[in-house]
């Protein structure tokens, strides 16, 4: 767990509405929450903020969720962080 009293989750989701909803849920589950809308910014955040959980969308601009996970797992210090993958499709 990171050094704060509460575990920290990083939420990577390009939809602002979904991001706010999931962030509120994580806070109710007693997580501190960092949020961003894309994988590139998520990697930048991880360089400066240790996290205990990552929740990521699959379908995002710039860098999709699978590419984000591949780049994340390439770094030894991030290999053991649990990742929850989510996606939604609107018809």
N, C-alpha and C positions, 0 to 999 in steps of 0.2 A: 504494500500500500504506500502511496505517496506520503510525504511528511505531514500533511494536514490531518486534522482530526477525522474528517470525512474522506471516503474514497473519491477519487476524481474520475469522471467519465469525459471522453472526447466524443462529441456528436458531430458527424460529418453528413450534412444533408443540404441539398441545394434549394429545396422548397422552404421558404421562410415559415409558412404556416405549419408544415409538418415538423420543422426544426423546433419551433416554439412549443408545440404540443408534446413532442418526445422529451424535450428539455424539462418541461414542467413535470412530466411523469418521473424522470430520473431524479429530479430534486425531491419529489415526494418519497422516493425510495432512498433518500438520504445520501445522494451523490452531489458533490460539487460538479458543475457542468461547464465545460468549455465547448463553444460551438463555432462552426465554420461551414461555409457553403460549398467547399471544394477540397479535393485531395491535396492539391498543391499547398494551400494554406494550412491544411491539417499537418502535413509534414513539417512545415515551419513552426507551428505551435508545439509539436512534439519535441523539437530540438531544445525548447526552453521550458517546457512544462511536463513533468512526469505525470502519467495517468495510470489508472488501474483497470480501465475498460475503454474500449473503442466501439462505438455504434456507428456504422456507416451505411449509406445508401449505395446501391449498385449503379444506378443511372444518374450520372452527374456530368456537367460540362468540364472541359479542360482535362480532367483525369477521372476516369470512371472508378467505381469502387474496387474492381478487380485489380486494376493497375495500381491503385493506392495500396492495397493489401500486399501486392508483390513488392513494391518499393519499401513498404514498411518492414516486411519480413526479411528483406536484404540487409537490414541493419541489426546487428547482433543485440543491441540494447533494447530493441522493440520486439524481439521474437517471442517473448513469453506473455505479452499483453493479450488478454482475451479479446476477441473481436466478435461482435454481433452484427450480422449483415441483414439488411432489410431492403425492400424495394416495393414500389407500388406502380401500377399501370392504370391510367385513366382511359376509359373508352368512351 
